[in-house]
């Protein structure tokens, strides 16, 4: 059994240039013809790695182009009160370092 499949010209150009083409194969409602539609995949632009602002005892503070990222991990065995103290201490340390860097950048 032979079936004819409609393939767009741009898809054939991509195949001829040696690239792989992912897409969907389906039957059109009106004509009943089998068509292949290639997915238009876009390359992801390379992302700059986050800049480390401050390395902390239990985590870090990093800067990306749009966000500040704070990570902190403390053992549960310390208890709720001591975890609260440690996390606030490290957040204050990171924020002080960030303020110093902003002052230096302004000068």
N, C-alpha and C positions, 0 to 999 in steps of 0.2 A: 504494500500500500504506500503510495506516495502522497505527501501533503506539501503544499506550498506555504511558505512562511514569509510574511512581509517584514523586512528589516529596514530600518531607516538608514539613509545614506551616511549620516554622521556616525552611526554605530559601525558600519562597514569600514569607514575611514579609521576608526580607532582600532579595529581588528587588523586592518592592513598595516598599521604602524607597529604592530607587535604587542599591543596592550590587551589585557583581559577585559571583558565587558560583562558586568553583572546586570541582570535585569529580570523582567517578568515576561512570560509567554502566556498569552490569553486569546480567547476567541472574541471578536468584536460582535456586539449585539445585532447591529443592522445588517451587516454583510455576511457574517459568519466566517470571515477570513481569520486565519491565525496570524497574530502579529507579535513581534518581539519588541519590547520597549526597554532600552538600556537605561539603567539608573545613572543619574548625573552626579557622580561622586565628586566632592570637592576636597582638595588636599587641605589638611589642617595646617594652619600657619604655626611655625615653631614658637613655643612659648618660652619666655625667659624664666629661668629658675628663680625661686624666691630668694630674697636676700636675707641672710641671718643677721638680725639686729642684736640679739642677746641670747647667749646660751645660759640656761638656768640649771639649778641643781636637779630639778625633776622635770624639765621641759625646755621650751624655747619660745622666742618671739621672732616672727619672720614678717617680711614685707613683700607683698606682690604688687603689681601695678595698680590694683584697685582696692586691696584690703591689707589690714594687719592681721596676722594669724598668731594666736597664743595657744600653746599646748602645755598642759601640765598633767602629770600622772603621779598620784601619791598612793601609797599602800593603805588598804583599809584597816590593817592591824593597828594603825596609829590611833584610831578612834575619831569620832566626828569632830570633836573640839580641836584636836591637834591638826587634823586635815584642813579645817577651816583656817587655822592660823597659818599653816604652811602655804596654802594656796593664795591667801591674801598677801602674805609676805612676798611671794614670788611675783605676783601680779604687780605689786608696788615697785619691786626691783625692776621689772621689765618696763613699766611706765616711766620710771625715773631715767632709765637708759634711753628710752625713746625721746623724752624731753630734751636730754643733753644732746642727742644727735640732731634734733630739729634746731636747737640753738646754734650748733656748730655749722649746720647747713646754711643758716641765714647769714652768717658772718663771711 
